[in-house]
Amino acid sequence: MQAFVFNIRKNIFKEREAREALSYAFDFEWTNANLFYGAYQRTNSFFENSELASSGIPQGKEFNLLQKIGNKNSKFLPSKLYLNEFNPPKTDGSGFMRKELAKATLLLKKAGWKLKDGKLINKESGQHFEFEILLVSPAFERIVLPFKDNLEKLGISVNVRTVDSSQYQKRLETFDFDMVVSTFRQSLSPGNEQRDFWGSDAADTNGSRNIIGIKNDAIDMLIEKVISAKDREDLIIATKALDRMLLWNHYVIPQWHISSYRTLYWDIFNKPKIRPKYSLGTNTWWIDTEKASTINERRKSIQ
């Protein structure tokens, strides 16, 4: 999962509706068409392209697990989780986002924000909705700036700041940021590391990977279910439930991934018709001696 990551320790990001609202301001379809030549797909799982990824609506054992946990921690489980498949907001790619920004405005209003003189103000505290997007690579500025423009149409002030790698790492380790672009890499056998990613104890531990600041009793319970799974089936069910919980709490705004490998290789190789599920399997390729014997001749024809 690569995403815009909220630091929910900040008051402006504490409400789930406010975080969801901001997701409507990121126009992936326009970004993909105009900056990436349509090369990417939208990510909608923390375990994308694997059997661990949630999809559809929860059913069977996953539904039962979520319901059991939800009975004890209902405030942490959005009702939409049971009724809808999670999908990030989708635009027509034209760059005109009036409909999406209108939805965002309604969610922000629900979260306690109102427009006043063109600025988004908290109804109770009078605080202006403003934050900083911290970057470590200037290459991301072309992606973040259109997002910033859309947020400003909602009355939100955004500062984009790019810093050197050492300062960025220090601020990440001490949770001294509002929003960053970050990646959460997962394995096909998740376990103890999930506590460091999403566990409540890790939220207050400098240097942990819980940069979001998640303190969610239901997620803590699901993490333990993942770790203590007695077999592969239980692991998949618990991980799907965990994935669904993370998604529907809108802790991040998912970005993109590429669903294929980009490779360049000589045509002297032959490959098995069946390859490993999550790999190119290059260690199973072999040189075709007949193709290899003509390589010099074919090089000359190109020259």
C-alpha positions as CSV (number, residue, x, y, z in Angstrom):
1,M,0.0,0.0,0.0
2,Q,1.4,3.3,-1.1
3,A,-0.7,6.2,0.1
4,F,-1.2,9.7,1.5
5,V,-0.9,9.0,5.2
6,F,-2.7,10.9,7.9
7,N,-1.2,11.6,11.3
8,I,-4.4,11.1,13.3
9,R,-2.7,12.4,16.4
10,K,-3.5,15.8,14.9
11,N,-7.0,17.2,15.9
12,I,-7.9,18.0,12.3
13,F,-7.6,14.3,11.3
14,K,-9.2,12.7,14.3
15,E,-12.7,12.4,12.8
16,R,-13.2,9.5,10.3
17,E,-15.5,11.6,8.1
18,A,-12.9,14.3,7.8
19,R,-10.3,11.8,6.5
20,E,-12.8,10.3,4.1
21,A,-13.7,13.8,2.8
22,L,-10.1,14.5,1.8
23,S,-10.0,11.3,-0.2
24,Y,-12.5,12.9,-2.6
25,A,-10.0,15.6,-3.4
26,F,-7.4,13.2,-4.9
27,D,-8.1,12.7,-8.6
28,F,-6.3,9.5,-9.4
29,E,-8.0,9.1,-12.8
30,W,-6.7,12.5,-14.0
31,T,-3.3,11.9,-12.4
32,N,-2.9,8.5,-14.1
33,A,-4.0,9.7,-17.5
34,N,-1.9,12.9,-17.5
35,L,1.2,12.1,-15.5
36,F,1.5,8.3,-15.8
37,Y,0.2,7.6,-19.3
38,G,-2.4,5.3,-17.9
39,A,0.3,2.8,-16.5
40,Y,-1.1,2.3,-13.0
41,Q,-4.2,0.9,-11.2
42,R,-5.8,2.3,-8.1
43,T,-4.9,0.5,-4.9
44,N,-7.8,-0.6,-2.7
45,S,-6.2,-3.0,-0.2
46,F,-3.3,-3.1,2.2
47,F,-2.6,-6.5,0.8
48,E,-3.1,-5.7,-2.9
49,N,-2.8,-8.5,-5.5
50,S,-2.8,-11.3,-2.9
51,E,-5.3,-13.8,-1.5
52,L,-5.1,-11.8,1.7
53,A,-6.9,-8.7,0.2
54,S,-10.5,-8.0,1.2
55,S,-13.1,-7.7,-1.5
56,G,-16.8,-7.4,-1.9
57,I,-18.7,-7.4,1.4
58,P,-17.7,-9.6,4.4
59,Q,-19.3,-13.1,4.4
60,G,-19.1,-16.4,6.2
61,K,-16.3,-16.7,8.8
62,E,-15.0,-13.2,8.1
63,F,-18.4,-11.7,8.7
64,N,-18.8,-13.7,11.9
65,L,-15.3,-12.6,13.1
66,L,-16.1,-8.9,12.4
67,Q,-19.5,-9.1,14.1
68,K,-18.0,-10.8,17.2
69,I,-15.4,-8.0,17.5
70,G,-17.9,-5.3,16.6
71,N,-20.2,-6.3,19.4
72,K,-17.5,-5.3,21.9
73,N,-16.1,-2.3,19.9
74,S,-19.0,-1.0,17.8
75,K,-17.7,2.5,17.7
76,F,-14.6,1.4,15.8
77,L,-16.5,-0.5,13.0
78,P,-18.3,1.8,10.5
79,S,-21.7,0.4,9.5
80,K,-20.7,0.7,5.8
81,L,-18.1,-2.0,6.4
82,Y,-20.9,-4.7,6.5
83,L,-22.9,-3.3,3.6
84,N,-20.5,-2.0,0.9
85,E,-17.4,-3.0,-0.9
86,F,-14.6,-0.6,-0.2
87,N,-13.5,1.4,-3.3
88,P,-11.7,4.7,-3.3
89,P,-13.6,7.6,-4.9
90,K,-13.5,7.5,-8.7
91,T,-13.7,10.5,-11.1
92,D,-14.2,10.8,-14.9
93,G,-10.6,11.9,-15.3
94,S,-11.6,15.3,-16.8
95,G,-10.1,17.3,-13.9
96,F,-13.5,18.8,-13.1
97,M,-14.4,17.5,-9.6
98,R,-17.5,19.4,-8.6
99,K,-19.5,16.3,-7.7
100,E,-16.7,14.8,-5.7
101,L,-15.9,18.0,-3.8
102,A,-19.6,18.4,-3.0
103,K,-19.5,15.0,-1.3
104,A,-16.4,16.0,0.5
105,T,-18.2,19.2,1.8
106,L,-21.1,17.1,3.2
107,L,-18.7,14.8,5.0
108,L,-16.7,17.8,6.4
109,K,-19.9,19.3,7.6
110,K,-20.8,16.1,9.4
111,A,-17.4,16.1,11.0
112,G,-18.0,19.6,12.5
113,W,-16.5,21.9,9.8
114,K,-18.1,24.9,8.0
115,L,-17.1,27.4,5.4
116,K,-16.6,30.9,6.5
117,D,-15.2,33.6,4.2
118,G,-13.8,30.9,1.9
119,K,-12.0,29.1,4.8
120,L,-13.0,25.8,6.4
121,I,-13.5,26.4,10.1
122,N,-14.2,24.1,13.0
123,K,-17.6,24.9,14.5
124,E,-16.5,24.3,18.1
125,S,-12.9,25.4,18.3
126,G,-12.8,28.0,15.5
127,Q,-9.7,26.3,14.2
128,H,-8.9,26.8,10.5
129,F,-8.4,23.5,8.6
130,E,-4.8,23.8,7.4
131,F,-1.9,21.3,7.3
132,E,1.4,20.4,5.7
133,I,2.2,17.6,3.3
134,L,5.8,16.6,4.0
135,L,7.8,15.1,1.1
136,V,11.3,13.7,0.7
137,S,11.3,13.6,-3.1
138,P,10.7,16.6,-5.4
139,A,9.4,14.1,-7.9
140,F,6.2,13.9,-5.9
141,E,5.4,17.6,-6.1
142,R,3.8,17.3,-9.5
143,I,1.4,14.7,-8.0
144,V,0.7,16.6,-4.7
145,L,0.1,20.1,-6.1
146,P,-3.1,19.2,-8.0
147,F,-4.3,17.5,-4.8
148,K,-3.5,20.7,-2.9
149,D,-5.5,22.8,-5.4
150,N,-8.5,20.6,-5.0
151,L,-8.3,20.8,-1.2
152,E,-8.1,24.6,-1.3
153,K,-11.4,24.6,-3.2
154,L,-12.8,23.0,0.0
155,G,-11.4,25.9,2.0
156,I,-8.4,23.9,3.3
157,S,-5.0,25.5,3.3
158,V,-2.2,23.2,2.4
159,N,1.6,23.7,2.5
160,V,3.7,21.3,0.5
161,R,7.3,21.0,2.0
162,T,10.1,18.9,0.6
163,V,13.0,18.2,3.0
164,D,16.3,16.3,2.9
165,S,16.2,12.6,3.8
166,S,17.8,12.9,7.2
167,Q,15.3,15.6,8.3
168,Y,12.4,13.6,6.8
169,Q,13.4,10.4,8.7
170,K,13.8,12.3,12.0
171,R,10.3,13.9,11.6
172,L,8.8,10.5,10.7
173,E,10.4,8.8,13.7
174,T,9.1,11.5,16.1
175,F,5.7,11.8,14.3
176,D,6.3,15.4,13.6
177,F,4.2,15.8,10.5
178,D,0.6,16.2,9.3
179,M,0.6,14.1,6.2
180,V,3.2,12.2,4.3
181,V,3.4,9.8,1.3
182,S,4.4,6.4,2.6
183,T,4.4,2.7,1.8
184,F,3.4,-0.2,3.9
185,R,5.0,-3.3,2.6
186,Q,3.4,-6.7,3.5
187,S,4.4,-10.3,3.2
188,L,2.2,-13.3,2.3
189,S,2.5,-14.5,5.9
190,P,1.7,-11.5,8.1
191,G,2.4,-11.8,11.8
192,N,4.0,-9.9,14.7
193,E,5.0,-6.9,12.5
194,Q,1.3,-5.9,12.3
195,R,1.5,-4.8,16.0
196,D,4.2,-2.3,14.9
197,F,2.2,-1.1,11.9
198,W,-1.2,-0.6,13.6
199,G,-1.0,-1.6,17.3
200,S,-2.1,0.8,20.0
201,D,1.2,0.4,22.0
202,A,3.3,1.3,18.9
203,A,1.3,4.6,18.4
204,D,3.2,6.2,21.3
205,T,6.6,4.6,20.6
206,N,9.0,6.9,18.6
207,G,10.5,5.1,15.6
208,S,7.6,2.6,15.3
209,R,5.9,2.0,12.0
210,N,2.6,3.1,13.4
211,I,3.2,6.5,11.9
212,I,-0.6,7.0,11.5
213,G,-1.1,6.9,15.3
214,I,-3.8,4.2,15.3
215,K,-5.3,3.3,18.7
216,N,-8.2,1.1,17.9
217,D,-9.3,-1.8,20.2
218,A,-10.9,-3.7,17.3
219,I,-7.8,-3.5,15.2
220,D,-5.7,-4.7,18.2
221,M,-8.0,-7.7,18.5
222,L,-7.7,-8.5,14.8
223,I,-3.9,-8.2,14.9
224,E,-3.9,-10.9,17.6
225,K,-6.2,-13.0,15.5
226,V,-3.7,-12.8,12.6
227,I,-0.8,-13.7,14.8
228,S,-2.5,-16.6,16.5
229,A,-4.1,-18.1,13.4
230,K,-4.0,-21.9,13.7
231,D,-3.9,-22.5,9.9
232,R,-3.7,-20.8,6.5
233,E,-7.5,-20.4,6.3
234,D,-7.7,-18.7,9.6
235,L,-4.8,-16.4,8.7
236,I,-6.6,-15.3,5.4
237,I,-9.9,-14.7,7.2
238,A,-8.3,-12.6,10.0
239,T,-6.1,-10.7,7.5
240,K,-9.0,-9.8,5.3
241,A,-11.0,-8.6,8.3
242,L,-8.0,-6.5,9.4
243,D,-7.6,-5.1,5.9
244,R,-11.2,-4.1,5.8
245,M,-11.0,-2.4,9.1
246,L,-8.0,-0.4,8.1
247,L,-9.6,0.7,4.8
248,W,-13.0,1.7,6.2
249,N,-11.4,3.8,8.9
250,H,-9.8,5.9,6.2
251,Y,-6.4,6.1,7.8
252,V,-4.8,6.7,4.4
253,I,-5.8,7.8,0.9
254,P,-4.7,4.9,-1.3
255,Q,-2.6,5.8,-4.4
256,W,-1.6,3.3,-7.1
257,H,0.3,0.2,-8.1
258,I,1.3,-1.5,-11.3
259,S,-0.1,-5.0,-11.8
260,S,2.6,-6.3,-14.2
261,Y,6.4,-6.6,-14.3
262,R,8.4,-4.3,-16.5
263,T,11.3,-6.4,-17.9
264,L,13.8,-6.3,-20.7
265,Y,15.5,-9.5,-21.7
266,W,17.2,-11.2,-24.6
267,D,15.1,-13.5,-26.7
268,I,17.6,-16.3,-26.3
269,F,15.6,-17.5,-23.2
270,N,12.8,-20.0,-23.0
271,K,10.4,-20.0,-20.0
272,P,8.0,-22.5,-18.5
273,K,4.4,-22.0,-19.5
274,I,3.4,-21.9,-15.8
275,R,5.3,-19.5,-13.5
276,P,5.2,-18.8,-9.8
277,K,2.1,-16.8,-8.7
278,Y,3.9,-13.8,-7.3
279,S,7.2,-13.9,-9.3
280,L,8.7,-13.9,-12.8
281,G,10.5,-17.1,-11.8
282,T,13.6,-16.1,-13.7
283,N,15.6,-18.8,-11.9
284,T,13.5,-21.3,-13.9
285,W,14.4,-19.8,-17.3
286,W,16.9,-21.5,-19.6
287,I,19.0,-20.5,-22.7
288,D,17.7,-21.9,-25.9
289,T,21.0,-22.9,-27.7
290,E,19.4,-22.5,-31.1
291,K,18.3,-19.0,-30.4
292,A,21.6,-18.2,-28.8
293,S,23.6,-19.4,-31.8
294,T,22.1,-16.7,-34.0
295,I,22.5,-13.8,-31.6
296,N,25.6,-12.3,-33.3
297,E,24.0,-12.5,-36.7
298,R,20.8,-10.8,-35.5
299,R,22.8,-8.1,-33.9
300,K,24.5,-7.3,-37.2
301,S,21.1,-7.0,-38.9
302,I,20.0,-4.4,-36.3
303,Q,23.1,-2.4,-36.8
